[in-house]
Amino acid sequence: MAKAKKSRTNGNYRNASAALDGSRRIFDDVLALAGTLARGRKDLGADKLHSLAALTRDYAASMADLPNLRVQVASAADSIEGVADYVMHTEIEQMVGDAGTFARRHPLAALAVTVAAGMAASRLMYRQPVKMTAASSRKLSPRRTSGARVGKRSAQSRRAANGHAHA
């Protein structure tokens, strides 16, 4: 008689497969939700770009004294409008693919954009607290009574804390 070949799964293959399918469905649902959120943000970003282009056009129209600069600013407004249309009418997956193509064609420009975006993100995420001047800190500190010395230590207590106390 020939021996039957033993499987490595010990009969748990069906359970593992079902769990994997379930986790894939959950992952797909999360990706779909993130895509919906990203599309909403994409539309908001495109609207902001359209308003920036309109403001840039208004600024270019107000530059009567500098006609050469006015032409350059109007050209920049047209470019911003083109980017806004691209963002509005392009799917996110296509934008990611286009960004990859741009990075392969222009690696130094992609590196510069990545560094600038990282610096901007770090500035937004890790804001330093505002340093207060002496005058503004006095305004914010509570009033002290004239007789009490809060926070001041005598020379003897400082020496005792430093280990130089005299007997």
C-alpha positions as CSV (number, residue, x, y, z in Angstrom):
1,M,0.0,0.0,0.0
2,A,1.2,3.5,-0.8
3,K,1.2,6.1,1.9
4,A,-0.9,9.2,1.5
5,K,1.0,12.5,1.2
6,K,0.4,14.7,4.3
7,S,-0.5,18.3,3.7
8,R,1.2,21.1,5.6
9,T,-2.0,23.0,6.3
10,N,-3.5,20.5,8.7
11,G,-7.0,21.1,7.3
12,N,-6.9,24.9,8.0
13,Y,-6.4,25.9,4.4
14,R,-10.1,26.7,3.9
15,N,-10.2,28.8,7.0
16,A,-7.0,30.7,6.0
17,S,-8.3,31.3,2.5
18,A,-11.7,32.6,3.8
19,A,-9.9,34.9,6.2
20,L,-7.6,36.2,3.5
21,D,-10.6,36.8,1.2
22,G,-12.3,38.7,4.0
23,S,-9.3,40.8,4.7
24,R,-8.9,41.6,1.0
25,R,-12.5,42.7,0.9
26,I,-12.0,45.0,3.9
27,F,-8.9,46.4,2.3
28,D,-10.7,47.0,-0.9
29,D,-13.5,48.8,1.0
30,V,-11.0,51.0,2.8
31,L,-9.3,51.9,-0.5
32,A,-12.7,52.7,-2.0
33,L,-13.5,55.0,0.9
34,A,-10.1,56.7,0.7
35,G,-10.6,57.1,-3.0
36,T,-14.0,58.8,-2.4
37,L,-12.3,61.1,0.1
38,A,-9.4,61.9,-2.2
39,R,-11.8,62.7,-5.1
40,G,-13.6,65.2,-2.8
41,R,-10.3,66.8,-1.8
42,K,-9.3,66.8,-5.5
43,D,-12.4,68.8,-6.5
44,L,-11.8,71.2,-3.6
45,G,-8.1,71.6,-4.7
46,A,-9.2,72.2,-8.3
47,D,-11.6,74.9,-7.1
48,K,-8.9,76.6,-5.1
49,L,-6.6,76.5,-8.2
50,H,-9.3,78.1,-10.3
51,S,-9.8,80.9,-7.7
52,L,-6.0,81.4,-7.6
53,A,-5.9,81.7,-11.4
54,A,-8.7,84.3,-11.3
55,L,-6.9,86.3,-8.6
56,T,-3.6,86.1,-10.6
57,R,-5.4,87.4,-13.7
58,D,-6.9,90.3,-11.6
59,Y,-3.4,91.1,-10.3
60,A,-2.0,91.0,-13.9
61,A,-4.7,93.4,-15.0
62,S,-3.8,95.9,-12.3
63,M,-0.2,96.1,-13.4
64,A,-0.6,99.0,-15.9
65,D,2.9,100.4,-15.2
66,L,4.8,97.2,-16.0
67,P,3.5,95.7,-19.3
68,N,6.2,93.0,-19.6
69,L,5.6,91.7,-16.1
70,R,1.9,91.9,-16.7
71,V,2.3,89.5,-19.7
72,Q,4.3,87.1,-17.5
73,V,1.8,87.1,-14.7
74,A,-1.1,86.5,-17.1
75,S,0.9,83.6,-18.6
76,A,1.3,82.2,-15.1
77,A,-2.5,82.6,-14.5
78,D,-3.1,80.5,-17.7
79,S,-0.7,77.8,-16.5
80,I,-2.5,77.7,-13.1
81,E,-5.8,77.4,-15.0
82,G,-4.3,74.5,-17.0
83,V,-3.2,72.7,-13.8
84,A,-6.7,73.2,-12.3
85,D,-8.4,71.7,-15.4
86,Y,-5.9,68.8,-15.3
87,V,-6.7,68.1,-11.6
88,M,-10.5,68.5,-12.2
89,H,-10.7,66.1,-15.2
90,T,-8.0,63.5,-14.4
91,E,-8.4,60.5,-12.2
92,I,-6.1,60.1,-9.2
93,E,-4.6,56.9,-10.5
94,Q,-3.7,58.7,-13.8
95,M,-2.1,61.6,-11.8
96,V,0.0,59.1,-9.9
97,G,1.2,57.5,-13.1
98,D,1.9,60.9,-14.6
99,A,3.9,61.9,-11.6
100,G,5.9,58.6,-11.9
101,T,6.6,59.4,-15.6
102,F,7.7,62.9,-14.7
103,A,10.0,61.6,-12.0
104,R,11.7,59.1,-14.4
105,R,12.2,61.9,-17.1
106,H,13.3,64.6,-14.7
107,P,14.8,63.0,-11.5
108,L,16.5,66.2,-10.2
109,A,13.3,68.2,-10.5
110,A,11.4,65.4,-8.8
111,L,14.0,65.3,-6.0
112,A,13.7,69.1,-5.5
113,V,9.9,69.0,-5.4
114,T,10.0,66.1,-3.0
115,V,12.4,67.9,-0.7
116,A,10.4,71.2,-0.8
117,A,7.1,69.3,-0.1
118,G,8.8,67.5,2.8
119,M,10.0,70.7,4.3
120,A,6.6,72.3,3.9
121,A,4.9,69.3,5.5
122,S,7.4,69.3,8.4
123,R,6.9,73.0,9.0
124,L,3.1,72.5,9.1
125,M,3.3,69.4,11.4
126,Y,6.0,70.6,13.9
127,R,5.3,74.2,14.5
128,Q,7.5,75.8,17.1
129,P,5.8,77.6,20.0
130,V,5.7,81.4,19.7
131,K,8.5,82.9,21.7
132,M,7.3,85.5,24.1
133,T,9.0,88.7,24.8
134,A,9.5,89.9,28.4
135,A,6.8,92.5,28.0
136,S,4.2,90.0,26.7
137,S,5.1,87.4,29.4
138,R,4.6,90.0,32.1
139,K,1.1,90.6,30.7
140,L,0.2,86.9,30.8
141,S,1.7,86.1,34.2
142,P,-0.5,86.3,37.3
143,R,0.0,89.3,39.6
144,R,2.2,88.7,42.5
145,T,1.8,90.3,45.9
146,S,4.5,92.8,46.7
147,G,5.6,91.1,49.9
148,A,5.9,87.5,48.6
149,R,8.9,86.3,46.7
150,V,7.7,83.3,44.8
151,G,10.3,81.3,43.0
152,K,13.3,82.9,44.6
153,R,15.6,80.8,46.7
154,S,18.0,82.0,49.3
155,A,21.7,81.6,48.8
156,Q,21.8,79.1,51.7
157,S,19.1,76.9,50.1
158,R,21.0,77.0,46.8
159,R,24.2,75.9,48.5
160,A,22.4,73.1,50.3
161,A,20.9,71.9,47.0
162,N,24.3,72.0,45.4
163,G,25.9,70.0,48.2
164,H,28.0,72.9,49.5
165,A,26.1,73.5,52.7
166,H,28.1,74.8,55.6
167,A,27.6,73.6,59.1
